[in-house]
């Protein structure tokens, strides 16, 4: 199943609203959603795994690649 790392800048209200709406829509179809690895005061970070359609619909500003999303 495809993986992605999601990084949300909490000082960007548009980004926060976009990822909240994305999670509202896709949460039930995700195979994995990690605990928040961000500090929670300025950034939220999650590792997710789910259908390619969900990954493709991530708000572009929130998508970040790393070892998790690259299968490492």
C-alpha positions, 0 to 999 in steps of 0.5 A: 500500500502507498505511504506518505509523510504529511507535514502541516505548518500550523501557522497556515490556516489554509493548510490546516483546513485542507489536511483536516478536510482530507483526514475527514474524507480519507481516515476510514480508508487509511491502513495506518496513521501514526501518532503526531510526530510534530511538536504540535505548536508549529508543525504536525507530522504524520506517517500515513498508509492507504490507497493511492487515490488518497495519497494522490488527493493529499494537499500538495503543500502537506506532502513530504517524502522520507524513508517512510514514504520511500519504503526505508 
